[in-house]
Structures are given as C-alpha cells and as structure tokens.
Amino acid sequence: MKVLVVGSGGREHALCWAIAKSPKCARLYAAPGNPGMDQVAECVSIDADNIKGIVDFAQQEGIDFVVVGPEAPLVAGLVDSLDAAGIKAFGPTAAAAVLEGSKGFMKDLCARFGIPTAAYRRFNEPDAAKEYIHMHGAPLVVKADGLAAGKGVIICRNENEAHAAIDHIMTEQAFGEHAGAEVVIEELLEGEEVSFFALVDGEHALPLVSAQDHKAAYDGDEGPNTGGMGAYTPAPVVDQALVDRIMADIIEPTVKGMAAEGWPFKGVLFAGLMITAEGPKLIEYNVRFGDPECQTLMMRLKSDVLDALLACAEGRLDEITLKWS
C-alpha cells in the first residue's frame, strides 16, 4: 500500500523508519519531510499545515493511508478532510483533538469522569487570574489553554513569577492570540514525571511502553520548558502494576468519556503523568506521538507498526499484540 507521513521532525523520521520496514508498505511519502527522511521516504514539498494540499496530493497519488505526526494539522481537521475524501488516516478528528487543543477542556473532562489530576481553575481575564493567584499563593502552574508547541506551561515558584506568566501568556500573547485567550492555573504536583502512550481505536486502548523526556533547557532541570531536550525508554518508575493502574484510572476512563461526549478518539493518546505519593495523576494529554519520545519507542518496537496504526483507524485494535525489545 501507499503510505503518507505528515510532518518533518524527528518523530516523523522515526515513524517513517519503522513504517518502511513493513511488508505492507509498497511506497512511502513524507510531507514535507526533511533531508534525513529522504533515505526512507519520498519527500514532497507540502507543508504539514496545508490541509488542502495534503488531501489533493493523497488523491492524485492514490495514497491508501495517511499518518499524521504533528498536533496542529490534527486540531485543524486534517483527518476530517481526509475522511471526507475517502482516505484512511491515523489520528483523531478535530473534535477529538481538542483534548490537546484546549487544556481547559481536558481538565473539565477529568472532572466529569473522575480522572485523577491536579486541582485547577480556568480564567479568560488576566485580572481575575491574578486575584486568584494572590488569594491562593504559590507555587503553582500557569498554562496557556491552546497549542503552544510544548512551551505554554510555566512553573511559578512565587506570586511575582505567576503574575509575569499571566502577562506573558494573556497580555503579550507570547504563544498567539488563540493559545493565550484563556489560562489554566493548577496546583504544582510533586513526584516523577513520565510519558505514557496508548493506541486507541475509539473503543479499545492498547498500552505502549513508557518513556521519559527532559523538557528543561538547562542542566539540573533548570530553565524554561522546551518541546523536549532528550528522552529514553523505559521509564524506571513504571512497572507493570503501575501500567495497569494508569490504564484503569486514566486511559480507559478517557476513552469512555470521549465516546460518551460524542467524540470517540482514534489515534495515540500521549499522557503526561506525574507519579505522586497518591499514585499517577494526569498533567496533560497530547493527541500525537511525543517528540523526542517517539524516536525511542520506534527503536524498541519489534512488531509491524503499520499493522498497529491501521488497526486504530479500522477499529480492530483488539486484534493487535505488540512485541518490544
């Protein structure tokens, strides 16, 4: 079959590398790809956010399956447009991608379905947010509601830092007008942070292996958060008992909750978790593979990744088992 991977980062390079090994893959394209990816895929100069261009190319080339890497085209509705054109795709619809597109929506979903997470409040007005900070004190976490390329989370150790974070996100609109229209303020959780991934087909969820990435720009966990300075798998803190608890308390209630809301989720759920003294708590959801975590996962996966991704799109994930090194 002909497969198109959308994106140009290390995550998409890793996906292409793994997909190219599948006997089902007769021809592999990447849009736009990068110079390193042309070793395993044919790169086409179509930007990942160019939804019409991607759909047109897929139709013209007879693409059988599209794997969407980044979050922005998912939130913008690329999977919806491909589906309308009769082209199978891996990833959630725009409605389901709101799990990553709005941190406020995700927190409200947790509240409705009993998913453990940090205590929080939502604000769309800077002065009200600052008044809440003044009343509750610090430390706390200030998050831009919308997409911010993994940089919209600011850990604030005192009130001055928290007020500056509100100004940075809402007044200066450092992450854009849409991302900064609202903020989520939440308690600062203590523990060990891990990345947990599960494939989902709308009804079934299949856990992948855990990973840890390191976001802080400088040594010693100092400096601003980045999209990820590096990663490794497995995360030493995650044993099988913890995997079972994460699936039962966090992943499965999310899958059932999204279906109950009328937005069944298909694709990969990337849960950013804090392993606290009380157990795992959800920090945030992403609706795509992590970068750099995906690079480590694909190196360990011994099964045919294309089979698994297709099963997500086709609603038959319960037929799949995965082997890891």
C-alpha positions, -999 to +999 in steps of 0.1 A: +000+000+000+010+037-004+015+055+028+020+092+035+035+105+068+027+142+075+054+162+093+091+170+093+106+163+127+125+135+145+091+120+154+081+117+117+115+104+107+112+076+134+077+068+121+089+066+085+119+044+095+095+020+113+068+020+086+093+014+058+101-019+074+066-032+070+060-057+041+026-039+036+043-006+027+050-006-011+057+032-013+063+057+014+060+095+012+066+123+037+051+158+035+072+179+038+098+156+054+134+167+058+168+158+042+174+129+065+140+114+059+146+110+021+167+079+030+135+060+038+107+081+022+100+102-009+097+138+004+072+161-011+072+199-005+038+203+010+036+220+044+021+199+073-005+227+079-016+228+042-046+206+046-060+211+010-025+204-004-021+172+015-056+159+006-051+168-031-017+150-032-032+120-015-060+118-040-037+124-070-011+097-059-037+072-047-025+072-011-040+044+009-032+055+044-020+088+060-002+090+093-004+125+108+026+134+130+021+169+145-007+183+166-015+214+146-030+197+115-049+173+137-065+202+156-072+220+123-091+190+110-068+172+086-082+137+095-117+150+089-108+163+054-091+130+045-121+110+057-144+132+037-122+124+006-124+087+014-088+084+025-079+064+057-059+082+083-042+076+117-051+104+142-081+119+158-108+142+143-106+179+151-134+174+177-114+147+195-081+166+191-095+192+215-080+170+242-047+186+233-061+218+217-076+230+249-061+223+283-093+236+299-114+211+281-091+183+292-093+194+328-131+196+327-132+161+311-111+148+340-135+164+365-166+149+348-152+113+346-132+111+378-097+110+362-070+119+388-054+153+380-042+184+398-067+209+413-073+237+388-093+268+378-098+284+343-096+321+336-102+342+305-095+375+321-059+385+334-071+404+365-093+376+377-064+352+373-041+374+393-066+378+421-069+340+423-031+338+425-030+365+452-056+346+473-041+311+469-004+319+467+025+299+451+040+276+439+016+268+411+015+262+374+002+286+347-008+271+314-018+286+281-051+269+271-043+264+234-014+249+214+020+264+223+045+239+208+051+224+242+062+257+257+030+270+272+034+256+307+051+279+332+061+267+367+058+296+391+076+295+425+062+328+438+034+353+431+056+376+410+065+348+386+029+338+384+018+374+376+045+376+350+033+343+334-002+357+331+011+388+314+033+367+291+005+344+280-026+366+280-014+403+276+017+398+255+001+368+237+036+351+236+020+319+222-005+336+199-039+352+204-058+319+204-035+300+228-035+328+253-072+337+253-075+316+284-052+302+311-055+272+334-040+277+368-033+245+388-016+231+418+021+221+414+023+183+417+053+167+432+068+134+420+083+119+390+071+129+355+066+102+329+053+100+293+027+072+288+014+062+254-016+041+243-031+034+209-068+039+207-094+029+181-124+047+195-133+018+219-102-002+227-069+010+241-035-007+239-007+005+261+027+011+246+059+013+266+066+043+289+093+069+283+108+099+300+117+132+283+135+161+298+120+195+290+141+220+309+165+238+287+195+237+311+213+211+332+199+203+366+162+207+355+167+244+353+155+270+327+123+273+306+105+242+293+112+232+257+095+207+235+120+181+248+158+181+251+161+143+250+143+111+260+147+074+270+126+044+274+115+026+296+108+050+325+123+032+355+094+042+378+068+025+356+063-012+364+035-035+352+014-028+383+016+010+375+008+004+338-024-015+349-033+014+372-027+041+346-048+022+321-077+016+346-077+051+362-067+074+334-066+060+298-097+038+298-120+064+315-107+090+290-116+067+260-151+060+275-156+097+284-147+109+249-171+083+234-198+094+258-193+131+248-199+121+212-162+125+201-147+089+200-110+091+200-088+073+174-051+076+173-024+077+200-031+092+235+001+106+250-005+112+287+019+134+305+018+120+341+031+128+375+037+098+397+028+112+431+027+096+465-011+091+459-005+075+426-004+086+389-021+119+381-027+134+346-008+166+338-019+169+302-029+150+271-013+151+237-031+136+207+000+125+188+033+107+195+058+127+216+089+141+201+115+131+211+098+101+228+086+086+196+122+082+184+130+059+214+097+039+211+102+031+174+137+018+181+123-007+207+092-018+187+097-053+172+061-056+157+049-042+124+039-006+133+019-001+102-004-030+112-010-014+146-017+021+131-041+006+106-059-013+133-065+020+151-081+036+120-101+005+113-115-001+148-098-035+153-071-028+179-083-057+200-067-080+173-032-065+179-004-075+202+029-058+203+064-070+210+092-048+223+129-052+228 
